[in-house]
């Protein structure tokens, strides 16, 4: 991973509201837990493009991996986080459960495996503050597309029409973005 981009990501995230949320996500103590998706992506794009980017944080995608977990685990974490941050929405999902509770989805082998199969490379980025207070990054496809404003499908979604549809919606909110296939 490019260390300069990693340092930029850390500065942007920790200087934003997302940086305030990360310790609370750590404190719910879910295994292999990360904040990923739109909250990370849109915070970076807003920092890069300023007022030209109207994409905000719709919700916080908290992902983790626990083969023995159940739906109550997701709901309990969501409730704790929303109690701590009233008005914010949290989507807490166990990546191990996608093939169990969501039979139309694939089962994943880890949080990284789940995130690597998200629609876009710029969305497949996770961040967290670990138990030592250090900033960690999960970026199975790297950070280049995120910082270049590139909307590119992850390899598992190259032929997925939803990838283009969502990409066009991102570009509508932030015209500087470039859609690539």
Residue pairs with C-beta under 8 A, 6 or more apart in sequence:
1 137
1 139
1 142
1 143
2 142
2 143
2 144
5 142
5 143
5 144
5 146
5 147
6 137
6 143
8 147
9 44
9 125
9 127
9 137
9 143
9 146
9 147
10 127
10 135
10 137
12 43
12 44
12 47
13 19
13 22
13 40
13 43
13 44
13 127
13 135
14 22
14 135
16 43
16 47
17 57
18 35
18 39
18 40
18 43
18 57
18 60
18 127
21 35
21 39
21 60
21 81
21 85
21 88
22 35
22 127
22 128
22 129
23 129
24 80
24 81
24 84
24 85
25 33
25 35
25 60
25 62
25 81
25 128
25 129
26 33
26 128
26 129
26 130
26 131
28 62
28 77
28 80
28 81
30 62
30 64
30 66
30 73
30 77
30 92
31 64
31 65
31 66
32 64
32 65
32 66
32 95
32 110
32 111
32 112
33 62
33 63
33 64
33 111
33 128
34 62
34 63
34 64
34 111
34 115
34 126
34 127
34 128
34 136
34 138
35 60
35 61
35 62
35 63
35 126
35 127
35 128
36 61
36 63
36 115
36 118
36 123
36 124
36 125
36 126
36 127
36 138
37 61
37 63
37 118
37 123
38 55
38 57
38 58
38 59
38 61
38 123
39 57
39 59
39 60
39 61
40 125
40 126
40 127
41 55
41 122
41 123
41 125
41 146
42 53
42 55
42 56
42 57
43 57
44 146
44 147
45 53
45 55
45 149
45 174
45 177
46 53
46 55
46 56
48 147
48 149
48 176
49 149
49 174
49 176
52 174
52 175
52 176
53 173
53 174
53 176
54 173
54 174
55 170
55 173
55 174
57 88
58 89
59 88
59 89
59 90
59 91
60 81
60 88
60 89
60 90
60 91
61 91
61 93
62 77
62 78
62 81
62 90
62 91
62 92
62 93
63 92
63 93
63 94
63 95
63 111
63 114
63 115
63 126
64 92
64 93
64 94
64 95
64 111
65 94
65 95
65 96
65 108
65 110
65 111
65 114
66 73
66 94
66 96
67 96
69 94
69 96
69 97
71 97
71 101
73 94
74 92
74 93
74 94
74 97
75 92
77 90
77 92
78 90
78 91
78 92
81 88
81 90
81 92
82 88
82 89
82 90
95 108
95 110
95 111
95 113
95 114
95 115
96 107
96 108
98 105
98 106
98 107
98 108
98 114
99 105
99 106
99 107
99 108
100 107
106 117
108 114
108 117
111 126
111 138
112 138
112 140
115 124
115 125
115 126
115 138
115 140
116 124
116 140
116 141
116 154
116 156
117 124
117 154
117 156
117 157
118 124
118 154
118 157
119 153
119 154
119 157
119 160
119 162
119 163
119 166
119 167
120 145
120 151
120 152
120 153
120 154
120 157
120 163
120 166
120 167
121 141
121 142
121 145
121 146
121 150
121 152
121 153
121 154
122 145
122 146
122 149
122 150
122 151
122 152
124 139
124 140
124 141
124 154
125 137
125 138
125 139
125 143
125 146
126 137
126 138
126 139
127 135
127 136
127 137
127 138
128 135
128 136
128 138
129 135
129 136
130 136
137 143
139 146
141 154
144 150
145 151
145 152
148 178
149 174
149 176
149 177
149 178
150 177
150 178
150 179
150 180
151 167
151 170
151 171
151 177
151 178
151 179
151 180
152 179
152 180
152 181
153 160
153 163
153 164
153 167
153 181
157 163
158 181
164 179
164 181
167 179
168 179
170 177
171 177
171 179
